[in-house]
Amino acid sequence: MVNESVDVNGFQVLPSQVDTVKRIFEKYPDFASEFRSKNRHLKPTYMNVLLGLIEMLCQSPQELSDDDLDEASVAVSFVANGGFKLDWLEKMLEEVTAKKKKMDSGKARLQEEEELHKYNQKCLELKTLLEKEKADVLAASVPLLFDDAV
């Protein structure tokens, strides 16, 4: 079964992509004004890469790996080198990358907090044990009274 494509501003896209591509052109009307490739086989590839990038960047930062973000950066460069104006997408990538870094460092701090809690618990246990030993030493240091012996 061959999927029929629909023309949106000179780009052949799948029917399921029409609304998304139209929204991109509405919001960024000149983003493809310098697109260089006239090859009808490459145009959909560039658009598909762009749509894939947008879809990926709309995921939760915790679902994205550092490799995903590195690949996204390469893909943004690829599409931009084709002539797309992607300042808005580069900004989006920077925001997602910053959120991911913040989330990762926050997770590390939370893990450190858990470790600190474990150490605090261990200290409390040791302190309780020390207090018991102090009481035992104090009790052992009291001399017996005459009445205790007789």
C-alpha positions as CSV (number, residue, x, y, z in Angstrom):
1,M,0.0,0.0,0.0
2,V,1.5,3.3,-1.1
3,N,0.8,6.3,1.2
4,E,-0.4,9.3,-0.7
5,S,1.4,12.5,0.1
6,V,0.0,15.9,0.4
7,D,1.7,19.1,-0.7
8,V,2.3,21.6,2.1
9,N,4.2,24.7,1.0
10,G,6.1,22.7,-1.5
11,F,6.9,19.8,0.7
12,Q,5.3,16.4,0.2
13,V,4.2,15.0,3.6
14,L,2.0,12.2,4.8
15,P,-1.6,13.0,5.6
16,S,-0.8,12.4,9.3
17,Q,1.9,15.1,9.1
18,V,-0.2,17.8,7.4
19,D,-1.4,19.6,10.5
20,T,2.0,19.6,12.1
21,V,3.7,21.0,9.0
22,K,1.0,23.6,8.6
23,R,1.4,24.7,12.2
24,I,5.2,25.0,11.7
25,F,4.7,27.2,8.6
26,E,2.1,29.3,10.4
27,K,4.4,29.9,13.4
28,Y,7.6,30.2,11.4
29,P,6.5,31.3,7.9
30,D,10.0,31.9,6.6
31,F,11.8,28.9,8.2
32,A,12.1,27.1,4.8
33,S,12.6,30.2,2.6
34,E,16.3,29.4,2.1
35,F,15.9,25.7,1.6
36,R,18.3,24.7,-1.1
37,S,17.5,21.2,-2.3
38,K,15.2,21.1,-5.3
39,N,15.6,17.3,-5.4
40,R,12.1,16.0,-4.9
41,H,13.5,12.9,-3.2
42,L,15.5,14.8,-0.6
43,K,12.9,17.4,0.4
44,P,10.7,14.9,2.3
45,T,13.8,13.5,4.0
46,Y,14.7,16.9,5.4
47,M,11.1,17.4,6.5
48,N,10.9,14.0,8.1
49,V,14.2,14.6,10.0
50,L,12.7,18.0,11.2
51,L,9.5,16.4,12.3
52,G,11.4,13.6,14.1
53,L,13.4,16.1,15.9
54,I,10.4,18.0,17.1
55,E,8.7,14.8,18.2
56,M,11.8,13.7,20.1
57,L,12.3,17.1,21.8
58,C,8.6,16.9,23.0
59,Q,9.4,13.9,25.1
60,S,10.1,14.1,28.8
61,P,13.8,15.0,29.4
62,Q,14.1,11.8,31.6
63,E,13.2,9.7,28.5
64,L,16.1,11.2,26.5
65,S,19.7,10.0,26.8
66,D,22.7,12.2,26.4
67,D,23.3,10.3,23.1
68,D,19.8,11.2,22.0
69,L,20.5,14.9,22.6
70,D,23.9,14.6,20.8
71,E,22.2,13.0,17.8
72,A,19.5,15.7,17.9
73,S,22.2,18.4,17.8
74,V,23.8,16.7,14.7
75,A,20.4,16.4,13.1
76,V,19.6,20.1,13.7
77,S,22.9,21.0,12.0
78,F,22.1,18.7,9.1
79,V,18.7,20.3,8.5
80,A,20.0,23.8,9.0
81,N,22.8,23.1,6.5
82,G,20.0,22.3,4.0
83,G,18.8,25.9,4.3
84,F,16.2,25.8,7.1
85,K,16.1,28.6,9.6
86,L,16.0,26.7,12.9
87,D,16.8,29.2,15.6
88,W,13.6,28.2,17.3
89,L,14.5,24.5,17.2
90,E,18.0,25.2,18.4
91,K,16.6,27.1,21.3
92,M,14.2,24.2,22.0
93,L,17.1,21.8,22.0
94,E,19.1,24.0,24.4
95,E,16.1,24.2,26.8
96,V,15.6,20.4,26.7
97,T,19.3,19.8,27.3
98,A,19.3,22.3,30.2
99,K,16.3,20.6,31.7
100,K,17.9,17.2,31.3
101,K,21.1,18.4,33.0
102,K,19.2,19.9,35.8
103,M,17.1,16.8,36.3
104,D,20.3,14.6,36.2
105,S,22.1,16.7,38.8
106,G,18.9,16.8,40.9
107,K,18.7,13.1,40.8
108,A,22.3,12.9,41.9
109,R,21.7,15.2,44.8
110,L,18.6,13.2,45.9
111,Q,20.7,10.1,45.8
112,E,23.3,11.8,48.0
113,E,20.5,12.8,50.4
114,E,19.4,9.2,50.6
115,E,23.0,8.2,51.5
116,L,23.2,11.0,54.1
117,H,20.0,9.7,55.6
118,K,21.5,6.2,55.9
119,Y,24.6,7.6,57.5
120,N,22.5,9.7,59.9
121,Q,20.5,6.6,60.8
122,K,23.7,4.7,61.5
123,C,25.0,7.5,63.6
124,L,21.8,7.5,65.7
125,E,22.1,3.8,66.2
126,L,25.8,4.1,67.3
127,K,24.8,7.0,69.6
128,T,22.1,4.9,71.2
129,L,24.6,2.0,71.6
130,L,27.2,4.4,73.1
131,E,24.7,5.8,75.6
132,K,23.8,2.3,76.7
133,E,27.5,1.5,77.1
134,K,28.0,4.7,79.1
135,A,25.1,3.6,81.4
136,D,26.7,0.2,81.8
137,V,30.1,1.6,82.6
138,L,28.6,4.0,85.1
139,A,26.6,1.2,86.7
140,A,29.8,-1.0,86.8
141,S,31.8,1.8,88.4
142,V,29.6,2.1,91.5
143,P,31.2,0.2,94.3
144,L,29.2,-2.4,96.2
145,L,27.9,-1.3,99.5
146,F,28.3,-3.2,102.7
147,D,24.6,-3.9,102.7
148,D,24.9,-5.5,99.3
149,A,27.4,-8.0,100.7
150,V,25.7,-8.8,104.0
